[in-house]
Amino acid sequence: MRIDAYRTVRFEGEDPEEETLFVLRAHHITNLGWIFTTSIVLILPFIVIVFLSLVNTINFPVSKITLLLGVLIWLLVITGVAFQQFVNWYFNIYVLTNKRLVDIDFFGLFHRRVSQTTLGNVQDVTYTKSGILQNFFDYGDIHLQTAGTESNFEFNSIPDPEGSQHQILELVAKYKKGISKYYGAQST
């Protein structure tokens, strides 16, 4: 994750003088569960049709057009669910700018929640990696504790949580010191 890689990224609600430093998203490996399940469920009707055609003892009073229509509806529903899973993964992002942290949680096509806090409110940044998969594929969760009554932030299943933790802590420290090299203007 390089700081310069996301200079051109823009998001809704960004200030004109705000600069995106990096964007995080859940690790690609977290998609394997729904991809595998979708693959199995997509081929299931074809397996059932082949099995039933090989077993001639069962006679279905269903026409081929009705069977085809049923399979097409099945495929459409499963494809729609898979698309929704992909969209949820793709649009659930965590953005660190030169002024704030933004957590965009996408729950559906018409529902999202955007949480944000300034870098000055970040008090503690910890990460957790648990289990064989998270340690093998190097992904985990980052927990950001904020000051006062603001809600805490959780960045779930992100790649390289240790490196991200170090970068966030470094940027928060620079923000609090008011280093203008990274932030344009002095922080208050």
Summary of the structure (lengths in Angstrom):
residues: 188
radius of gyration: 23.2
end to end distance: 27.7
largest distance: 80.6
contacts: 476
relative contact order: 0.15
helix: 47%
strand: 27%
